[in-house]
Amino acid sequence: MMPICNVCFRHCKIEDNSTGFCGARTCRDGQIVAANYGKLTSIALDPIEKKPLKMFHPGSKVLSIGSYGCNLRCPFCQNYTISWSQKAFEYKDKVDYYSPQEIVKAASDFRPHGNIGLAFTYNEPLIGYEFVRDTAKLSKEAGMQNVLVTNGTATLEVLDQILPYIDAMNIDLKAFTPGFYKNLLDGNLQMVKDFIQTAVQSCHVELTTLIIPGENDSLNEMRELSAWVAALEAQYNKKIPLHITRFFPAFKLTDKDPTPVSTIMELVQTAKEKLEYVFPGNV
């Protein structure tokens, strides 16, 4: 029996020394492990607002780290050089290894510069959830905050492993139709919705929807999306800020124009019919 990866809906069967769809999980001696564990492609001290998080320690900074690989195939990815391009999959042999202890020490050293902790971001962090879990646990023990920026395409089994150590998330809710997720991203909307609903019960959550002209820019879809978020707010007595952000041509999706600012503002107003905290992005 070939081992099956439990991270997302793909349930990749992975042979020894080969990798799954995401490019970052492999099989060693019959066990599925994260090949990208501790292998960082990016590290930067960012404003918290850049994650984006508007309502979590505003004005602070967070040491942001990323690896390589992704379990979606967004043709408009801004971070394609580390997510799913050919270059991204070449990183496995090129990047330096950092232990959780080294990362937490670096984060602690940046405290005098306004750093509140760590953000796991840039590529999809949860395809290497073991590193997120181990590092965030140490960071928490050191009295720091942990942020996860994710596409939400992970099983609740994986989410349970990291939730005790995560203080805030920004989760992509890239659209509100299963067809968009399946056809454009090779993803699964229901998995993301389940992920969001579970995360909201445990930590501060903000959502981001990137608006692509002709794909997910209808007022009707935004009404449905914001009504669903509002229902979660009511159910769990939480505020869930929504970032509605502007698309710019990138990677494989260069035949569309940038989203008109007027479209973003109209969608913001539509979402505000249901939600208190809605923010335009990239405008």
N, C-alpha and C positions, 0 to 999 in steps of 0.2 A: 504493500500500500504506500502510495506516494503521500508525503505529508501535505496537509492543507493549511494555508495561511488563514488566520481568523481576523485579520485587521479590518477588512471591508467586505462589501457585498460580492466582490469577485471570487473570493474563496479560491485563490490560485493554488493549483497543485504544483509544487516546486521540487524538481529533482536536485540531488546533491550538486553543489557548485554552480547551479544556475540561479537566475533571479526571477521574481514575479513581475507582474505588469508594471508595478511602480518603479522598478529598477533599483530598489533599496532593500528588499527582503530576499534572503537566500536560505538555502538548506545546507546545514553542516552536520554530518553524522546523523542524519535522519531527523534533525530538529530545525524548525524555522526560526531564524534569528534576523536581527537588523544588521545588514551589511554596512549601513551608514552610521552605526553607533559611534558617537563622538567625533565623527568626521565633519568638520564645519567648513562651509564654503563662504560664510558671511558672518561678520560680527561687528556691531556698531552700537554706539550709545545714542538712542533716538528719543525725541520727545514722545511722550505717551500718546499724544494726539495723532501721531503718524500711523498707529497700529491699524485702524483708527479706534481710539477709545476717547470719548468725550466726557464721560461721567465716572471716571475712575482715576483718582489722584491727578486731577488736571494740573498742568504746569510742571509735572515731574518728568524725569527721564527714566528710561528702562534699557538695560543692556540686552540687545536683540541679537539672537543667534539663529542660524539656519544651516541645513545640511544640503542634500541633493535628493532628487526623486519626487514623484507625485503619483497619486492614484486616480487623478482625473486627466482629461486631455483638452483643456480649454484652449481653443485656437487663438485666443486673444491674450494669453498669459504674459504679464509684464516681467515675470521672473523666469522666462523660459530657459535661460542659459543654465539654471540650476534645477529646473523642474522636470521637463520631459523632452528637451531637444537632444540631438545626438551629443552635443557638448555636455549636457547634464549627466549622461550615462558614462561619460569618460572620467568624471570626477572621482569615481570610486578608487582609482589608482593614484590620484594626484593630491588629495587633500590631507592636511595634517590632522592627527588625532588629538583630541582634548578630553581629559577625564572629567566626570561631573565635579570632582573636587577642584580641579583647575578653573573650571567655569565659575563655580560659586565663589572662589577666592577673587577672581577678576571682578565679578559683580560687586562683591563687598568692598574691594579697593576703589570702586567708582562711587561709593556712597557719598563721599565729600563733594562730588560733582552733581549731586541731585538724583543719583540712581536709586530707584526703589526696589530693584530686583531684576528678574529675567523675563524676557519675552521669547517664546519659541515661535518662529515665524519664517518668512521668506519662501521656503519650499513648503511642502505639507509635513508638519512635524510628526503627525501621528503614524506615519508609515515607519517611523522609528520611535514608537511610543515608549520603549524601554528606556531610552536615553532621557526623554522628557520626564518620565516617572522618577528615575534615579536622581537626576539633577534637581528637579523641582522639590523633591523630598529634602535634599540637603539645603537648598535655598531657604525652604520654609523653616528648617531647624535653625538656620542662621538669622531668622527674623525678617526675611525679605518677602516681597510679593512676587507671584508668578502669573504671567499672562500667556495665554495660548491663542494664536491666530491660525484658524483652521478652516478647511472646506467642509468640515462636519461629516465627511464620508468615512465613518468608522463605526465599528460595532459597539454596542453598549458594554460588552465585555472589556473592550479596550478602554472605553471612557471610564468605567469603574476603577480601572487601575490608576488613572491620573487625577480623577476628580478630587481626592482628598488634599491634593497639593496645589490646585489651581484656584487663584483668586478672581480672575477675570478672563473672559474670552471675547474675541471678535470672531464671529462665525459667518462665513459667506452663505447667504441664501440667494443664490445666483439668479433665480427665477422662481415662478410658482406653478410651472406646468411640468409634468413628468416628461413630456416630449422634448422640451428644451434641454433638460438634464440628459436624457438618453441620447438624443440625436446630435446635440452640439458638444456636449462635454464627455460623453460616454460615462454618465454618472447615474445616480439613483436618488431622486427627490425624497422618497419616503424615508430612506436611511438618514438623510440630513434633518428632516423634520423630527424624527425620533430622537436624534442626537441633541437638537436644540431643546426639545421639551425636557429631556433629562438634565442637561447642563443648567438650564434656568433654575432648577430646584436647588442647585448646589452652589452657584457662584454668580457674580455679576456677568451679564451677557449683553453684548451689543451685536447687531447684525449689519451686514453690508450687502447691498444689491447693486451690482454694476449694470447700468442701463445701456443696452446695445440697440441702436436704431433698427426697427423692423423685426426684432427678435423677442424682446421682453419689455417693450416700452408702452404697452397699452394701459389706459387708466383702469380698465376693468381688472386686469391682472393685479395691478397695484392695490385696488380695493380688496381683492381676495386675500392677497398677501398680508396687508395691514390688518384686516379683520382677524386673520388667523393669529397674528402676533398679539393683537389686543385681547383675544380670548385667552392666550397664555398668561398675559399680564393679570387678567382678572382671576384666573384659576389659581395662580401662585402668589398673587399680591406683590408683584415685582414690576419695576419699570424696565422696559427693553428698548433702548434707543435704536433707531434705524438710520443707517447711512445710505443715502441714495446717490450713487456716484456716477460720474461722467466717463464714458468710454472714449479711449483714443486708439486709433489703429495700431496694432502691434502683432509681432510674430507672424502667424499664418492668416490673421484676419485684418488685411490691409485694404480691402476693397470697400470698406464702409467709412463714411465720414465720422468725425467726432460727434458725440451726442449733442444736439443743440442745448444750450444752457436753459432756454425756455422750456424744453421738455422736462429737464431735471426739476425746475422750479414748479412746474405743473404737477409732476408726480409727488413732489414734497407736499404740496397743498392737499393733494388727494389722500396721501397717507395720514396727514394731520387730521383728517375727518375722524380717524379712529385712534391715533396715537399722539401722545403729548410731545415726545422727543423724536423729531425727525430732522436730520441734518443733510444738506447737500454736500457732495464731495467732488473734488477735482474741478471746481468751477472758478 
